[in-house]
Amino acid sequence: MKIVILDKDSYAYKKWDGGITNQLLILPPQANYGKLNFDLRISKAKISALHSKFSILPKVNRNLLFLEGASLLTVTPNKHQLLLPGDEINFKGDLPIQCKGKGIDFNVMLTKGGKVSSQLLQMEKGECLELDQTTSGQFLFLHANKGNIKVGIGNEKFILKQEMSLYINELNEEVLISIEANKTAEVILTEVLLK
C-alpha cells in the first residue's frame, strides 16, 4: 500500500474554451493527457462559459461529480441531465456532450476500464467518518475541497489543508481510514476499482 500526498504546487492548470481545468493527478506520472496515454486522470474544472462542449475522448470512461453551480448536460439529443452540487454521472468520453450552465466539477477518467464512484462529503466541525476499506487492488483518492481535514490510515495521521489531496494506490490489506474535520469542511472521496 502506497500513500501519496499532493499539494497545489504539484497540480497542472490548463485553459480550455469553457474555463480552466486543474489536473490533480495523472497516472502513470509520465503520461500526457493530450496523447491520451494515461491510465487514470483526476481533475477539477471551472466552467466559466454559459455554453460549452466537453472534449471528445475516445476510449475514455468518465466520472463527473458536480461541486458548485448548476449545469444541464445534453448527453444525447434525447437525454438531458441536470447536475447540482453532489450529483454524479458516469459516461463514455466519446459522447459529444454539451453543457449549459456555470460551475465547478470534479472529473475522473479511466482508459483501462474499471468502476468509479465519487461523492461529496459535507462535514461539520468535529465530525469524524470511518471508512472500512477491504477491497484488494482498490484505488482511493481524498481531496480537501473546502476546509482542512485530518486523515488517519491505520496508525498514520495526515493533515490535508484546503485543496490538498491524498491517494492510496492499490489497497492490498484491510485498513481503517478515518476523516475528521477541524472546522466545517467539504471532502471529495473517490473509489476506483481497476480491471
Secondary structure, DSSP 8 states (H G I E B T S, - for coil): -EEEEE-GGG-EEEEETTEEEEEEEEESTT--GGGT--SEEEEEEEE-SSEEE----TT-EEEEEEEEE-EEEEEETTEEEEE-TT-EEEEETTS--EEES-EEEEEEEESS-EEEEEEEEEE-TT-EEEEEE--TTEEEEEEEEES-EEEEETTEEEEE-TT-EEEEEEE-S-EEEEEEESSSEEEEEEEEEE-
